[in-house]
């Protein structure tokens, strides 16, 4: 269930990127150029999961990178 939710969230973010509502990070932009959208969504969901895991373990607070801010 968690995996499905992360993939839905990643797919929603990709939809915003495609419509120009969100500027992609260089990592995401290069991945979108090379791979199919569904594979990129799974890779992005994996990245979300790794960030969430690290925050849970460290007790830290997520600070969004400047490059990921909407335009």
Secondary structure, 3 states (H helix, E strand, C coil): CHHHHHHHHHHHHHHHHHCCCCCCCHHHHHHHHHCCHHHHHHHHHHHHHHHHHHHHHHCCCCCCCHHHCCC
